[in-house]
Amino acid sequence: MKKIGAVVLAVLVVLAVGSPAFAGATYEKVKKSGVVRVGMMYNSIPAAYFNDKNEWVGFDVDVAEEVVRRIGASMGRELKAERVKVNNKTRISFLTSDQIDMSVANMTHKRERDRTIDFSITYFFDGQKILAKKGQFKSLKDFKGKKLASQQGTTSEKNAMELLKRLGDKNYMKNVISFQDEPSCFLALQQGKVAGWTTDSTILLGYAAKEPGKYELVGDFFSSEPYGIGVPQDDSDWRDAINFALQDMWADGTYKKIYDKWYGPKTPYSFPLTEEIEMWP
């Protein structure tokens, strides 16, 4: 019996060492490896996308790089941000399967998502609107009975259905047409397959800027979209390191500099900053 018990114990130890749940804190892993695997979108203008020079750029890209740099400084070593492509379907699963260490991917902090991952403090404040061809619609109620494009598996998709339902659209589920990604949504709008495309307003501004004067945002915000950096579940040291970096960026003006670079009044994506990052004493 003693021999069998020892074998069972040995097996349990091996399983524990090999399991992500016992693999050690992300903070210590990163400190040892010198690499932070950052999940980012690649076609979300101007958050994270490839420009005409095939450079991966955007607001989220700059925020992620600065957060990683500051965490490295707090560790006393230089860290490399290894960029990993994610989309609305993989940005959470890549975290839960230990393929990335953080997800900086214009992701709204929702309680439903908090069941499987954790989030940093809110680092960006947005809301959902509808993009349509200019001059066709005046308010949200004009979209009752109309088809709206949205991204599959996102909060925007659910919000769009709830909006049409509130407007009295009996076919609210069928009238929200889901597409795989943002470019597909925009193409559907360009081709007249939908009356509007609905998602976070800054994303819509980014695509509208491709054809200045042809598209416009219609109506008021109909949802609140607080973005957080996704992190592995129950990993407080790593989450704190990210939160401290974000707060320090806000305190010394670096955040505002990055924000104005992408969303300032002189950019094609002008979006006034009206909220403040949560600060801890």
Residue, then its C-alpha position, 0 to 999 in steps of 0.5 A: m500500500k505504501k508503494i502504491g501511495a508513493v506512486v500516486l503521489a509522484v504522479l500528482v506532483v508531475l501533473a501539478v508541475g505540468s499544469p498551467a494552474f501550477a506553472g508559477a505566476t506570470y510575473e515571475k515567468v516573464k521576469k525569467s524569460g524576458v518576453v511578454r506575449v501580447g495578444m493584439m488585433y491586426n485590422s482594427i483601425p486605429a487601435a491595432y492594424f497594419n499601415d501602408k508600410n506593413e507596419w503593425v501600429g495603433f493605439d493599443v500597440d503603443v499602450a502595450e509596448e509602453v506597459v511592457r517597457r515599464i514592467g521591465a523597468s520595475m523588474g530591473r531588466e529589459l522585456k521584449a513585447e512579442r506581438v501575437k495576432v488575435n481576433n474577437k474569437t481568440r483573444i480570450s481563448f489564447l489567454t486561457s490556453d497560455q498562448i499569450d500573457m496579456s490581451v490588449a485588443n479593444m476588449t470590453h470588460k464584461r462580467e461574463r468574460d470575468r468568469t474565465i479571465d481577469f482584467s486590468i483597470t479600464y484603460f480606454f473608454d468608448g461606446q457603441k454607435i452605428l455607421a451609415k452612408k451619409g445623409q440616409f439616417k438621422s437617429l437610431k429609431d430610423f434603423k428599425g426593420k433595417k439590417l445591421a452588420s456586427q462582428q460575430g461573438t462580440t458584445s456589439e452583436k448582442n447590443a445591436m439585437e437589444l437595440l433593435k428589440r427596444l425599437g420594436d423590430k420583431n425581426y431584431m435577431k435576423n436583422v443583425i448580420s454577423f461577420q467574422d471581422e471588421p473589414s467584412c462588416f465595412l465591406a457589407l456597408q460599402q456594398g449596401k448589403v446592410a443599412g449600417w455597421t455597429t460597433d465601438s465608435t472609435i473603430l467606426l471612425g477608423y474605417a470611415a476615415k478611409e473614405p472621408g465625407k462618405y460615412e457618418l455616425v448616427g445617433d447617440f451612444f447606446s452602450s458603454e464600452p470600458y476597455g480592459i487589458g485581459v490577463p490570466q485568471d487569479d494572477s494578482d501580481w501580474r495584474d497589479a504590475i499592469n495596473f501600476a504601469l497604466q496609472d504611472m503612464w497617466a500620472d506622467g502624461t505618457y498616456k495622454k501623449i499616446y492618446d492624442k497621437w491616435y485620437g487627438p483633434k488633429t487626427p482623422y479619428s478625433f475622439p475627445l477624452t472625457e474619462e479618467i483612469e482609476m488612480w490608487p494612492 
